Amino acid sequence: MPHLTIEYSANLDATGDIAGLCRSLHAAMLASGLFELGAIRVRALRSTDYAVADLMDENAFADLRLRIGTGRSAEDKARAGTAIFAAAIEHFAVLFEAPHFALTLDISELDPALSWKKNAIHPRLRAK
């Protein structure tokens, strides 16, 4: 953990640079100092079918959902969320110039009793 999932409307393919967004959000997560490099995952899921607001073809969205393990203070989570959201806003700045884009971010903590993990990446990165 942490895993950041970006669900986005397919009409962002032409202007959204989703691969660049993944890299920017990864950098923001790492810069927060709250997450170990080997645990960070950022993935984007394209929504082909969607209906946004008044159904104008130009309407687009990106919904960011960050799942994290427990153990961080409310202040640290808020600080990380603010930084990640700011990176997303910066990335999509041009889209906010027109009234057709919606961006959201939610953070949720997983119950450790209901979360299983096995990670072969950690030992490799920790050995550096």
C-alpha positions in Angstrom: 0.0 0.0 0.0 -0.6 2.8 -1.1 -2.5 2.2 -4.3 -3.9 5.1 -6.3 -6.5 4.3 -8.9 -7.4 6.9 -11.5 -10.7 6.3 -13.2 -11.1 8.7 -16.1 -13.5 9.3 -18.9 -12.4 8.1 -22.3 -12.6 11.6 -23.8 -9.5 12.5 -21.9 -7.4 10.2 -24.1 -6.6 13.0 -26.5 -5.8 15.7 -24.0 -5.2 14.2 -20.6 -1.7 12.6 -20.9 -2.8 9.9 -18.5 0.6 8.2 -18.5 2.1 11.6 -17.5 -0.5 11.9 -14.8 0.4 8.5 -13.4 4.1 9.6 -13.2 3.2 13.0 -11.6 1.0 11.4 -8.9 3.6 8.8 -8.2 6.2 11.6 -7.7 3.8 13.4 -5.4 3.1 10.3 -3.3 6.8 9.6 -3.0 7.6 13.3 -2.1 5.1 13.1 0.8 7.5 11.0 2.7 4.7 8.8 3.9 5.0 5.9 1.5 7.8 3.5 0.8 8.9 3.5 -2.9 8.4 -0.3 -3.3 4.8 0.0 -2.1 3.5 2.8 -4.4 1.1 1.8 -7.2 -0.6 4.2 -9.6 -2.9 2.8 -12.2 -5.4 4.3 -14.6 -8.7 2.8 -15.7 -10.4 4.2 -18.7 -14.2 4.5 -18.6 -15.5 4.0 -22.1 -19.1 4.4 -21.1 -20.1 7.2 -18.8 -22.7 10.0 -18.3 -21.5 13.3 -16.8 -23.7 16.1 -15.5 -25.8 17.6 -18.4 -24.5 14.9 -20.8 -22.5 17.3 -23.0 -19.9 15.4 -25.0 -17.2 17.7 -23.7 -17.8 16.8 -20.1 -15.0 14.8 -18.6 -13.9 13.4 -15.3 -11.0 12.0 -13.4 -11.7 10.2 -10.1 -8.7 9.4 -7.9 -9.0 6.8 -5.1 -6.1 6.3 -2.8 -6.2 3.2 -0.6 -3.6 3.2 2.2 -2.7 1.1 5.2 -3.4 2.3 8.7 -0.9 4.1 11.0 -0.7 7.6 9.7 -2.0 10.7 11.5 -4.9 12.7 10.2 -2.6 15.6 9.5 -0.2 13.4 7.5 -3.0 12.0 5.4 -4.4 15.5 4.8 -1.0 16.8 3.8 -0.5 13.9 1.4 -4.0 14.3 0.0 -3.5 18.0 -0.6 -0.2 17.4 -2.4 -1.5 14.6 -4.6 -4.6 16.7 -5.4 -2.5 19.7 -6.2 -0.4 17.6 -8.6 -3.5 16.4 -10.4 -4.9 20.0 -10.6 -1.6 21.2 -12.1 -1.6 18.3 -14.6 -5.1 19.1 -15.7 -4.9 22.9 -15.5 -5.8 23.5 -19.1 -9.0 21.5 -18.6 -10.2 23.8 -15.9 -10.2 26.7 -18.3 -13.5 25.3 -19.8 -16.5 24.4 -17.7 -16.5 20.7 -18.6 -14.1 18.9 -16.2 -14.5 17.4 -12.8 -11.7 16.1 -10.6 -12.1 14.2 -7.3 -9.8 12.5 -4.8 -10.7 10.3 -1.9 -8.5 8.5 0.6 -9.5 5.4 2.4 -7.7 3.3 5.0 -7.8 -0.5 4.8 -8.5 -2.6 7.8 -5.3 -4.5 8.5 -7.2 -7.6 9.5 -8.7 -7.7 6.1 -5.7 -6.8 3.9 -3.2 -9.3 2.7 0.1 -8.4 1.0 3.2 -10.1 -0.4 5.7 -7.9 -2.1 8.9 -9.1 -3.8 9.9 -5.6 -4.8 10.6 -4.3 -1.3 13.7 -6.5 -0.6 15.2 -5.3 -3.9 14.7 -1.6 -3.3 15.6 -1.8 0.4 19.0 -3.4 -0.5 20.0 -0.3 -2.4 
